[in-house]
Amino acid sequence: MIIDCVSAGVTQTDICDVLDEEGSKMYASVITGLDSPVVAKGVTKILINGWSLTEMQGGEYIIPALTNLVEEGHYKIPLPVRVVGHGLEVVPKVMDKVDSASGEKFMVVL
């Protein structure tokens, strides 16, 4: 199964060529506003959002498994996360930092 989180299928139309011919061949396109055409024979396309995965068979194991992968260092979160404050009252104070941020996620702890 391919889970396309960035609509790569829009520009990389051969993305499904990597699927195992003997497998179930599924392409999950995360709803982003861009439609990814799936033209590969025998591929089932589904549209999902982040929580759709938890509704699939075995989905109750996804969040714990991802948590373990991150904690064990096997999966690196793509962007560094910087805690910029605590409480909703800091949100207006840090909004000016968003325009100058690049490659970093800001987090406010509630």
C-alpha positions as CSV (number, residue, x, y, z in Angstrom):
1,M,0.0,0.0,0.0
2,I,1.2,3.5,-0.8
3,I,0.1,6.3,1.6
4,D,0.6,9.5,-0.4
5,C,0.7,12.3,2.1
6,V,2.0,15.0,-0.3
7,S,0.0,14.3,-3.5
8,A,3.1,12.9,-5.2
9,G,0.8,11.0,-7.5
10,V,-0.2,14.3,-9.2
11,T,3.3,14.7,-10.7
12,Q,4.8,11.2,-10.3
13,T,2.1,9.3,-12.1
14,D,4.1,6.1,-12.1
15,I,4.1,6.0,-8.3
16,C,2.1,2.7,-8.3
17,D,4.8,0.9,-10.3
18,V,6.5,0.1,-7.0
19,L,3.6,-2.0,-5.7
20,D,4.1,-5.8,-5.5
21,E,2.3,-7.5,-8.4
22,E,1.3,-10.3,-5.9
23,G,0.0,-7.8,-3.3
24,S,-3.3,-6.2,-2.8
25,K,-2.1,-2.9,-4.4
26,M,-3.8,0.0,-2.7
27,Y,-3.1,3.7,-3.1
28,A,-4.3,6.0,-0.3
29,S,-4.3,9.6,-1.3
30,V,-4.5,12.0,1.7
31,I,-7.1,14.7,1.0
32,T,-5.2,17.8,0.1
33,G,-7.3,19.4,-2.6
34,L,-5.2,18.0,-5.4
35,D,-6.5,14.8,-7.1
36,S,-3.9,12.1,-7.7
37,P,-4.8,10.1,-10.8
38,V,-4.2,6.3,-10.4
39,V,-3.9,4.7,-13.8
40,A,-2.1,1.5,-12.8
41,K,-4.0,-1.7,-13.5
42,G,-5.5,-3.4,-10.5
43,V,-4.8,-0.6,-8.0
44,T,-7.5,0.4,-5.6
45,K,-7.5,4.1,-4.8
46,I,-9.0,5.5,-1.6
47,L,-9.1,9.0,-0.2
48,I,-8.2,9.4,3.4
49,N,-7.5,11.9,6.1
50,G,-5.1,11.3,9.0
51,W,-7.7,9.5,11.2
52,S,-9.0,7.3,8.3
53,L,-6.1,5.0,9.0
54,T,-7.3,4.2,12.5
55,E,-10.7,3.1,11.0
56,M,-9.0,0.4,8.8
57,Q,-8.5,-3.2,9.9
58,G,-5.6,-3.2,12.4
59,G,-5.9,0.6,12.7
60,E,-5.9,0.6,16.5
61,Y,-2.2,-0.4,16.3
62,I,-1.1,2.6,14.1
63,I,-0.7,5.3,16.8
64,P,1.1,3.0,19.3
65,A,3.3,1.6,16.6
66,L,4.3,5.1,15.3
67,T,4.9,6.2,18.9
68,N,7.3,3.3,19.4
69,L,9.1,3.9,16.2
70,V,9.7,7.6,17.2
71,E,10.7,6.8,20.7
72,E,13.1,4.0,19.6
73,G,14.7,6.4,17.1
74,H,13.7,4.2,14.0
75,Y,11.6,7.0,12.6
76,K,12.7,10.6,12.7
77,I,10.0,13.2,12.8
78,P,10.5,15.2,9.6
79,L,10.6,18.7,11.1
80,P,12.1,19.9,14.3
81,V,9.6,21.0,16.8
82,R,10.2,24.1,19.0
83,V,8.0,24.8,22.0
84,V,7.3,28.5,21.8
85,G,5.1,28.8,24.9
86,H,2.5,27.5,27.2
87,G,-1.2,28.3,27.1
88,L,-3.5,29.8,24.6
89,E,-2.6,33.4,25.7
90,V,0.8,33.0,24.0
91,V,-0.6,32.2,20.6
92,P,-1.0,35.9,19.5
93,K,2.5,36.7,20.8
94,V,4.2,34.1,18.7
95,M,2.2,34.5,15.4
96,D,4.8,37.0,14.1
97,K,7.4,34.1,14.2
98,V,5.4,32.0,11.8
99,D,6.2,34.2,8.7
100,S,10.0,33.8,9.2
101,A,10.0,30.1,10.1
102,S,11.4,27.6,7.7
103,G,11.6,23.8,8.2
104,E,10.4,24.0,11.8
105,K,7.1,23.4,13.6
106,F,6.1,25.7,16.4
107,M,4.2,24.1,19.3
108,V,2.2,25.7,22.1
109,V,1.7,23.4,25.1
110,L,-1.9,23.5,26.4
